[in-house]
Amino acid sequence: MSERTKEMIRQLTLEEKCALCAEGEEGFGKIERLGMKANEPQDNPRGMSDYFMENPNEKTAKYRPVAFPSDSCLAMSWDENLAYETGACFARECRANEKMVTWLFRPGVNLKRSVLCGRNFQYFSEDPVLTGEMAGSYIQGLQKNGVAATLKHYLCNNQEYERMTTNSVVSERALREVYLRTFEIAIKKGNPMAVMSSYNKVNGEWVNSNPHVCDLLRGKLGYDGLVVSDAMAVHHNKVEAHKCGMMDLELAPASIHTRELLDAVRNGEVEEGVVDRSVERLLDFLERLQATTPTDVDLEKLHETARVAAEKSMVLLKNTGILPLGEKQEKILVVGRLAEEPSYMGGGSGHMNGYRVESYLEEIRKIVPDVAYAPGYELAGKYPPVEPVRPDLVKEAVEKAGSAKKVIVFAGLGYGHESEGYDRADMRLPEGQRLLLDELVKVNRNIVLVLSCGSVLDIARWNEKMAAILYNGLGGEAIAPATINVLFGRSEPGGRLAESWPVCEEHTPAYMNFAHMGEMHQNVVYGEDVYVGYRWYQKRKLPVLYPFGHGLSYTRFLVGEPVFSAMDLKAGQQAEVKVLVTNVGERAGSQVIQLYMGKEGPSVIDRPRRQLLAFGKVWLEPGEAKSVSLLVKADDLRYFDTAQDKWLLEDGKYEIMVCTSCEDVCSTRTITISGGDKVIKYTEMTPFVWFAMSEKFQKIVQEKFPPQVAAMMNPMVVPMMALSFALPIYRFTEPVFGAPLFDKEGLEMILEKMNA
């Protein structure tokens, strides 16, 4: 705490301190008599003034920021440097605004446990490592350029429907290994100036007043920065939210919050020091923001930067050789209303209208002036979207497709399908688009399908009938020129999937545990546990349409054998893995090396078949070779043990796989972990089977008990003892077999030696 902050706190009255803990009429932190100005955080560089413009294509604003690719699209780049640069560009845009935004409510890191979450476009991926690393770099880019980042939404806020009232029921293991892990990586790497808490309950208690969830953030992760609630997320527990140590600021009108907190301090329910702690964090936070200075930006250059970012994030899912199209093309038909009105951003508080939004059709016509066009379907034109089915438009498109040499279909989810506030009803394309694709594949097989959406779509029935499929996500305002550059070979599709594309919705991990509109789910059970995304499909051996990490290129790469700096590790140690990648094709391009791990042989706990450890992206010219260097950290091989309430590192063999997707393994090496943790804590309630399998136990009973007793406890000698595997060990102090095998002192001795 700075001297200035200490002095300010000494001058503040109790009423002023309490008022600072919620949002005033002009924002946070205004105390006029002390010269403290309000700070108004925003979801984008222009805030709601941009979001609520009636005509997003009309430049009525004095300043319109450039809309970069959504976080879901950015994650597909697997490029930490790109994430940093995107954050830096947003910061420069914030500082160029006439109001100079210095506090941004970004990024969102809630994992994609269900493909239907309406806000998936605003989140990075289904994997905690990819999400955490990309978010950490994004935060660095924002804050090193003078704008405070807000990491959100903490914790287990993975749906929009009933998000303000649901209770996320999640195991402690999944909480630590999956959902908290994302925040841990992002906080350690990016050190965000603020964290936003979520609306929901976790295991029965509201996040904002949940002591355990607070301890995970403030204690286990050591985060001592500012915590602000989501908008109106603190219900009737405002005082409890401060008492538990979680929240500093409520994003809601200050009157009720101030009165309740003031009364609680005066009647002794809350110590004034608790309020002081929150005020200290706020004042330190605001002092850091005062150092921010205005800047000028070249919006045209930023628009080009956004285009390159979109190109680096697009995923070529399938290509039979039709792509790239090349500059000289004849009889191309473009189909789809989205070709005129691109979908480039999801809805809700983080939406941006963009500085300049081109259309696919006008960009194609710059290359092929006489390209034919058919709209094929209608877009909703309202919010939330309900699109009319137009058989007449389908008929027109099919007639034109019959004589076309190649057809480019722009499909996906128009604006409003994916939004804050509600979830998608299903994985399907709108009905009009489904009808269109069904008919088009009957008359033409040279179809390039371009998909725009922030999460997965069910395209299984057309997948084999398409010549190529390009997934461009919600790629920001420059999505059209970026996409056309990729289609016509001017640029390389640089992305890899950041979430698995399942065969059908019924295969998805949260299918039976996801609330839909019209269904009241007070409890949302995270029944898939740690098996989120690709972990689920691999564990259940379910086929996927396209796996996590998948993406094709216009060139070819040779991935060399990995070289490890060490093959035997102990806790706290790490090994460097170097992988030589060579571009053996004729075009420049990028490759993403993904490192996964899996436990060899038996384990005391059920584990994913594979889980991501690290990744690295490399750009190569034709014939060029570069080495990708990644780290295998022994501590990243741990699991969280709920019985002992701590992270444990199990001795044994681990497979380290060098991959280009979670299913495409280039090479595998085995490392050995030794000197790890005691993975089983033996108690009187531990089932006998865990003793029977232990060589240490057999040695103890042979040394400390009579031969006949030792023989009785060895299933290899007395096979019938296998029927007692489920018995807790204390039962052998009772006359289960005619007489106790040992007394309570003998049991205590066994437990002491087994736990030594």
N, C-alpha and C positions, 0 to 999 in steps of 0.2 A: 504494500500500500504506500502510495507516494505521500509526501508531506502535504501536498495540495489537497489530496483526498482527506487526510486526517483533519486538516483545518476546516474543510467544508462540512464534515460530519459534526465537528464541534459547534458549528454555527447553525445547524439544522435543528428545528423543533421536532418533537415526536410526531406531530401531525404531518409535517413535511416529509419526514422519513417514510411514514406509512403511505403517503400519497405517491412517493417515488416508486413504490412496489407494484404499481399498475399503470395502465395507459391513460394519460390525460387527453384532453380534447385535441391537443396538437402533437401528441406523441409521448415519448418517454423523457424524463429527466429535466423538466422545466421547473425552475424555482426563480421567478422573476427578480425577487429582491436581492438574490445572490448572483445575478447575471448568468444563471444557468439556462441555456437554450434547449429547446426540445429537439429530440432526434426521432425521426419517423422512419422506421425500417420499411423495406419494400420487398415484394416478391420478384420484381424485375427492375431494370434500371429506370423505368419511368413510373413504376407503381400502377395503381389502379386507374390513373388518368389515361393510360394507354389501353388497358384491358377493356374499359367500358366505352371506348370510342364506338359510335354507332356504325360508322363505315370504316372498317380497318384498312381499306385500300386508298382512302382519301387522306392526303397529307395535311391534316388540319392542325397537327401539333407543331409547336416550335421546334421540338426535337423528338425524333423517333429512333430508338435504339435498334441495332441489328439483332435479329433473332437467330442465335446459334442452334446447332442440333440439340434436341432434347437429351437428357441424361441417358435414357435408354438407348438412344442412337450412339451417343458418344462412347458408351461402354463397349459397343461393338468394334470400336477402333483398337481396343486392347493397347492403347497408346497413352502412357502416363504423361509424356511430354505434351501431347495434344490436350489432355485434360487440364494440365497446368496453363497452357496458352489460352484455352477457352475461358478459364477463370480469370486470367489476366485481362482478356478482352472485355469481359463483363465488367470488371472493375473500372477499366478506362471509360466504358460507356456510362457507368454510374456517376463518375466524377465529371463527365461532360454535360450531364443533365443540368438544366437551369436551377433545379432544386438541390443538386449535388447529393445524391443518395450515397450514404457511407455505411449502411448496414443492410445486408441482403439476406433474405430468408432462403438460402440455398447452401448446400445441395441436400436432396432427399436420398436416403440410403436404405429405406425399407426394402427387404428382400422380396422377390417375386415368388411367394409360396403358392399363389394361384395365378393362372394365366388370365383370370377374369377381373382382377383388381382394376378399377377404373383409373387409378393413378399410376399404373405400371410405367407409363411413358415418362414419368417424372423420376423413376428410380432406375438404378444402374443395371442390376442383374439378379440372377438366382443364387449367386455364389458369394460368400462373405469376403473371400480374399480379393477377387476381382473388384467387387464393389468398394471395399475399404481402401484399396490402393488407388483406384481411380478417383474416389472422393477426396482422399488425402491430397493428391496432386492438385485437384481442382481448388481445394481450400487454400493451398499454398499460393496458387495463382491469384486468387482474390485478395488475400491478405497482404501479400508482398507488394500489391499495387494499391494499398490504401483503403480497402473495403472489408468490413467485418463479415465473416461467413457464419452461417447458422446451420449446424448439422442437425438434421431432423429425419423422422419423428421418433423420438425415444419413448417407448420401446414396444415392439410387437404390434404395430399399427399396419396391418397388411391387407386391409380391405377398406372400402369407403362406405358400403351399406351399413347403417347403424353404428358408424365408427365412434360416435360420441357416447354410446351406451353399452357396447359389447364388452365382454370379459374374455380376454385371451387366456385360454387354459393351456399352458405349455410346460413341459418337463424342465427341470433345472438344467439337465444336460443340454437339451436343445437351446435353451435360453443362453447358456454360456458358449457352446461350440458354434452356434449358427448366428443367432440374432445379436447378442452382445458383441460377438467377435467382429462384426462389421464396424461397429462404433469404436471398438478398441483399436483396430488398424487405422481408421481415419483420424482418430484423436491423436494417436501416437505420431502419425506422420504429418498431419496438417495443423494440429493444435488450434482448433477453431475457437474464435473468440466467444461464440455462443452455441448452446445446444437448445433445441426446441423439444419440449416434452409433448407427448401425444394425448389424445382424448380418452383412450380406452382404459379399462382395468387390465391388470396382469395378475392372474391367479387370485382374483377376488378383491383386489384393492386398486383404487384409481392410481394411475401412474404418478400423478402429481403429489400424492400423499402416501406413497407406498414405500415404507422404510427399506425393504429389501432391494427394490429397484433403485432407490436412492443410493444405498450402500454400494451397489454394483458400479454406479457411475462415479460417485464422489469418493468412495473408498477403494474398491478393487481397481478401477481405471485411474484413480487419482485426479479426476477432472475437477478443477477449482475455478472454472470460468463461469460465465453468466448462463443461467438457465431461464428461458422464457417459455411460458406455456403456449400451446397452439391457441388459436382464436376461440375464446369462450370455452376453454377446455377445463377450467376449474369450476366445479359445480358448487356444492354446499360445503366444501372442505378447504376454503381459502386459508384459514388459520392453520389447519393441519398440514397444508402444503409447505408452509414456512417452518413449522415445528419439526417436520421430519428432515429438513435440511435440503430438500430437492430444489424447490422453485425460488427464484428471486423476483421475477416479474410476471404479472398476469397480463396476457394480451386480451384485455377487455376493459370497458369503461371503469374508471377508478373509484367512483363514488361508493359502491357497495363494499369493494375490497378494502378501501381506506377505513371505512367505518368499522368493519368487523375486526380488522387487524388492530386498529387503535383501541377498541374495547378490550380485545384480548390482552394487550400489553398492560392496560390500566388495571384490569382485574387479576393480573398475575398469571394468566394462562400461558402467556408467551413472554419470555425475557426480552428486554429491549435489545440485548446483544444479538439476538437472532435477527432482528430487523436491521441492526447495524451491519451485520455480515452481508446481507443482500444489498444494502445501500453502498457498502464499500465496493462490492463487485461491479455495481452499476456505474459508480463514479470513476473507477479505474478504467472501465470499458469506454465510457464517454471521453475520458481524457486521451485515450489512445486515438479515438476517432477525430479529435480536434486537430491532430497533426495532418489530416488529409487535406490536400490542396486540389483546386479545380484543374482540369486538363482539357485539351482539345483533342478531338478524334477525327480521323478521315473515314467517314462512313462507307465510302466506296471501297477503300482498302479493307475495312472490316468485313464488308460483304464478300469480298474475294476470299478472305480468311475463313469465313463461314462456309463458303463453297468447298474449299480444300478439306475442311474438317468433315463435311458430309461425304466427300469422296473417300476419305480414309476410313469411314465408318460403314459404308455399304457392304452388304454381304451377298456375294454371288452364290446362291444356294445350289443351282443346277445349271449346267451348260453342255449341250450336246455338240457344240462347235459352232453354233449360230452366232455367238458373240465372240469378239466385238464385231459390230456391224460394218465398220469402215465408212469412209466418207462418201463413196459412190454407191448409192442405193436407188433402186427403182421399184415402183409399185409397193410402197410401204403403206400400210393402213394403221392409223392410230385409233384406238378405241378406249372410251371411258371418259366420263364427265370430269374425273379427277385430272385428266390431261389439261383441262382448262382452269380448274380450281384446285390446285394441289393441296393435299393435307400435309401440313408441315409442323403442327404444334397441337398438343392436347388442350383441353379446356380446364378452367378453374383459376385459382389465384395466381398461378405461375405462368399463365398464358401471355404470349407476346404477339402483337400484330406484325411486327417487323418493319424494317426500313424500306425494303424493296422486295417484292415477291413476284418472280417470273412464273410463267406457265410452261409446262412440258411442251405443249403444242407449238408455242412461239419459238422455243429453243430448238426444236427439231426442224422447224421450217427455215432456220438459219443455215441448216446443213442440206436438207431435202425440201426445197421450196414447194414442190407440187405434191407433198404428202397428202393422202386422203384421210378423212376424219369422220368418225361416227361416235356420238356421245354414248350410246349403248345402255345407259341407265341414268336415273336422276339422283341428285343428292338431296338431303332432307330440307335444307333451307330453314330449319328451325332447331330449337335446342330445348330438351333432348331430341335426338333425331328419330324420325319415323319416315322412311323413304318410300315413295310410291313405286309400284312395279309397273314398268312400261314395256309391254310386249312389242309395241310398235317400234321402239328404239332398238330392241333386241333384233327384230326382223331386219331393220335397216343395216345394222352392223354385220349380221350374218351374210346378207346379200353382198355386201362389199368385201367381206373376208374371203368369199369363195373365189374371187379373181385376184386377190392380193398375193404377192410372193412371200411377204413377211408381215406379221401382225404384231404390233406392240400394244398390249392391254395394260392400262393403268387401273389398278383395282386397290381395294383396301377399305379403310374406315375413314369416312369424311369427318369433318369437324363436329364434335359433340358426342361421338360414340365413346370416346375415352376422355374421362373428365374427373376432376375432384368432385366428391359429393355423391357419386353413385358408381356402381360396378357394371360391367358388361353382363348381359343375360347369358351369353354363350360365346363359343369360339368362332362362330360362323361369320362368313361374309354376309352383307345385306342380301335379302332375297332377290332383288333385281340383278345383282352382280352374279349370284349363283346361277340364275337362269341364263344369263348372258354367256358365262363360261361353258355351261353344259352344251349350248348350241354352237358356240364357236369351234370347239374341238371336233365337232362332226364334219366341218367343212375345211379346216386348215390345221396342219400339224406344225407349221413353222411359226409358233406363237411364243413371243417373249412376254412373260408375265412380270410386271413391276408391282410390288406390294408396298403400300404405305400404311403403317400402323405402329403403335407403340408397344405392342406385345403380340403374342402368337395368334395365328389364324388357322382354321381347319381347311387345308387345301389338299387333303389326301386323295380325293377322288379325281383331281385334275393333275396331280403331281407327275405321273408317268406320261401324260399326254402333252406336256409343255416342252418346248425345245430349250428354253432357258427360264430361270426364275431369279429375279434380282430383288432383294429385300432392302429397301432404302430407309426403313424406319420412319420416324418423324424427324427429318433431317434439317429442320430450320428453314429460314426464308430462301436460301440459295439451293434448295433441294432440286429444283428443276434443272438448272445448268449443270449441277454436279451429276445428276442422274444421266443426262444426255451425254455428258463427257465420258462417263463409264460405258454406256451402251455403245457408243460409236468409237470406243478405243482410244480416246484422247487421254483418258486417265485409267488408273488401275483400281479395281474394286478392292479396297484395303481392309474390309471388316471381317470379323469372325463372330459367330453367334454368342451372345451373352446370356442366352437362355435356350433351353431345349425346345425343339418343335415336336410335340407328341403326335402320334397317329390320330388320336381322338381325345375329346375332353374327358371321357370316362377313365382314361389312363393317368390323368394328372394327379399329383400327390394329394391335393386338398379337395378332391372331387366330392367326397362324402362329408366334408367338414368346412363348407364355405356357405355363408348365408346369402340367399338370393332375395331379390325384391319380393315382398309379400310373405316371406317366412320370418318368423320372429326367433332369433337365436341370441338369447342373453349370454350364452356361453359359446365361444368359438374354440373348438377343441383342435389343437395342433397335433392331430393324430399321426401325421407322418413323421413326427419327432425330428431327428436330425437328417432325415432323408428328404431334403428339399431339392427340387430340380433334378439334375442328372443323377444325383445319388440315389433317388427313388427309382428311376427307370433302370439303372444298372443293377440295383439290389434285387428288384423284382423281375429282372430279365425281360422287361417290356421293350419291344422295338420302338424306335422313334423315327420320325420322318427325317429330321436332321438333328444331329447331336450338338450339345453345348461345345462351343469352340470351333464349330465347322465353318468353313468358308473357302471357296475356290478362287483361283487366280487366273490371269491371262498368261502367266509364265509357269515354269516348273522349278522346283527346288529339290536339292539333295541335302538331307539332314544327316550329318555325320554321327559317329559314335561318341557318346558323352565321355568326358574325362573328369573324374572326381578327385578332389584334393585329399579326400580321406574316405575310407569305407567303413570305419568303426568310429562311432560317436558316443559320447556321454551327454548327460543333461548340460545345457548351456553351451554346447559345442555346435559347430556348423561346418558344412563342407561346401566348397565352391564347385559348381558343375559347369563345365564349358562345353558348348555344342557348336560345331562349325556348320554353318549353313551356306550353301552355294547355289546361286541362281544359274541353272543349266538350261534355261530357256532363252528366247530371243527378245524378250521385253523386260523392262525394269518392273520391279514389283516388291511386295512386302510379304514376309512370313512371320507368323507368331509361334514361338516355341512355348509350349505349356508343360509344366512339370507337375506330375501327380504322384501321390503315394498311396500304397495299400499295405496292410499287414499280412505277412506271410504266415501260414500255419495257424494254429489255434490262438485265440485271444480271450481274455477274461471278459470282454465286452463285445457286443455286436458292433461292427464298424462298417462304414461305407466301403464298397469295393475300391473306389478311387476317390480322392479329393484333391483339389487344386492346392499346390504349395506355392508356386511362383510362375511368372510368365515374363517373356521379353519379346519385343517386336524389332525386326530388322528390315531395312530397306536396301535392296541390292540392284545394281545395274546388271545387265547380261554378262555372265561369266564371272561376276564378282563373288567373293566369299568373305564372310565375317563371322566372328565368334560371338555367340550369345552367352553371357555369364549370368548364372542364377545361383541362389543359395538354398541349400537344404539345411534347415535349422532343426536340431533335435527337439527343441521345445515345441515346434509346430507339429510334431508327431504325437503329442499328448492327447488324452481325452479327459473329459471332466467326470469324475466319479462322485455320484450323489451320496453314496454311503459314507464316504470320508469327507465330502464337501471340499474337494480340492482337485487340482489338475494332477494327473499322474502320467508318468512316462514308463511304458511297459517294455521290458527287455525283449529282445528277439530280433528276427529278420524282417526287414521292410523292403518292399519293392519300390523303387523310384523309376517312374516311367517318363520318358521324353516323348511328348505327343504333339500332334497338330490339331487334335480335338480330343475330347474325353474318350472317344472310341477309336481313334486312329493312333496307335502306338508305334513309334519309330524304333525304340529300343528300351530295354529294361535292365536295370542293375539292382543288385541286392546289397543293402547296407546293414550293418549290425549295430544295435543299440545295447549297451551294457551299463551296469551300475545305475540302473533306473530306480524307480520308486517301488515301494512295497504296494503292489496293486490290489491285494486283498487284505482287508482288516478282519481278522478272525475274531468272532464273538461266540458266546454260547448258543446264539441262534443261527450261526453259519451252518448250512446243510453239510452233512457228513461227506458228500461227494467231493467237496473242495479239500477236505483232509485226505480222503482216500487217494486222490490223484497226486498228492504231494509226496515226493521222495523224502522231504524233510520230516514229514509227519511219521512216515514208516520208520525212519531212523530213530525218532524220539521214542516211539512206543517199544521198539526193539531194545533200546538202551534202558528205559525207565520202568517197563512193566514186565511181568512174568511172561514166559514164552507163549502160554496158552491164551493170554489176553491179547498179546501182540498178534498172534495168528488170527484171532477172532476179528480183529480190525483190518485185516488185509483181504480184500475181495478176491485177490488172486489165489489165496489159500482157501478161503471160505466163500465160494461163489454166492451163496445165499445172502451175504452181506450187501451185495449190490441192490437187493430189495430195500435196503435201509438208506440208500443214497439221499433220499429227501428228508430224512430225519435231522432236526437240528442236533448238534453234537451233545448238548446237555442231556438229551434223552438217555445217553449211555451211562449216566449216573443213577438211573432208575432201573428197576428190575424188568427191563424190556425182554431180556433173553434168559430169564430165570434168576439172574443175579446181576447187579451193576458191574459194568466192566471196569469202572474206576470211580473214585469218590470226587467230591467237589474240589478238594485240594489237588487231585490229579488233573482235573479239568483246567484249573487255574494255571497249573504248571504247563500244560499243553498250549494253552492260549498265549502265555507269556513267551514261550520259546518260539511258537509259530509267528508271533508278531515282532520278534527281536530283529 
